[in-house]
Amino acid sequence: MIYVDIFGWLGGILLTLNLIPQIYKANVTKKVEDISITFIIVNVTGLLLYSIYGLYYEIYQVAISSLTSLCISLYFLYLKLTL
């Protein structure tokens, strides 16, 4: 594995984890009014498209991190719609 691949995996991990603190806070406070539904929908759409791209070109750093982020964002969307 070359160094650029390590950067790809680290970047993917960080981007995957970026919504975890917000989801944790939403679960604890049961408040999501300040979160934009437009942000979540654009985020989900972008991650879906990026996942397709990563899978098509077999770029596993992109595919795995974007699919994981997509799942997290879909859960965030669920929280927004139900809380």
FENMOJO-V570695 format. One record per run of one state. SS is the DSSP state (alpha for helix, beta for strand, coil for the rest). FROM is the first residue (numbers start at 1). TO is the last residue. If there is no record, write none. Layout:
BEGIN
((SS FROM TO) (SS FROM TO))
END
This chain:
BEGIN
((coil 1 2) (alpha 3 17) (coil 18 19) (alpha 20 29) (coil 30 36) (alpha 37 56) (coil 57 59) (alpha 60 82) (coil 83 83))
END
